[in-house]
């Protein structure tokens, strides 16, 4: 059973929640904060850092002229999320 509560958090935590959503690790901010609470901030920071690195490496490959087939990156990222 879910209960709504209102809390104030540091801006960095909201930014972390937004990154979790953009990487597909959470469906919403509420979901992201629940994951942070359940897993702990340290583990969540590690996951987000991992995905930050993945996206940076993809951008480096694009700059080097590598072409990704349509849907190829999505498939790779989905497989990696299951790790």
N, C-alpha and C positions, 0 to 999 in steps of 0.2 A: 504494500500500500504506500503510495507516494503522498508526501505532505509538502506543501509549499512553504518555504521560509525565505526571508529577505536578509542578505548579509552584504557587508562591504568587504571587498578584497582588493589586494594591490593590483595596479594596472598590469603588471607583468603577468599575473595569473590569468587575467582576461585575455591578454595577447596570446598566452600559451593555449588557452581554450580555443581561441579562434584558429590557431595553427592546427590544433588537433582536428577541428572540423574540416579545414581545407585539405588536410592529408587523409581524410576519411577515417580517422581514428575515433571520432565521436560524431553523433548525429546532430547535436545541439550543444549550446553552452551548458545547459543543465546536465546533459549526459557527460560532457567533458569534466565538469566539476565532480560528478559522482565517481568517474573513473579516477580522478586525482585523489579523492578521499579513499576509495577502495584499494587502489594499487600503491598509493603513496606518491608524493611529489617527485622523489628521486627517480623512481622507475619511469614515470611519465616523461620527465625531462630527458631521460636517456632515449626513449622511443622517439620523441620529437626531434632530438638532435640527430638521430639516425636518419630520419626522413628529410631533415634539412640537408644533410650531406648527400643523400640520393638525388634530390632535386638540383643541388649545386653541380653535381657530377654530370647530370643530364644536360644542364645548360652549357657546361664546358664542352661536352661532346657535340652539341649543336654548333658552338662557335668554331669547332674544328672541322665542321662540314659533314658530320655524320647525319644520316637521315634515318628516322625511325618510321617503320611502316605504320600505317594507320591502325591504331588499337594495340600496337606492340608494346608500348610503354605501359599502357593501362594493365595489360595482361601481366607484365613483369612485376608491376607494383602490387597488384592483387596477390600474386603468388608470394611476394616478399612479405606482405602484411600477415600472411599465415604463419610466419616463422615463429 
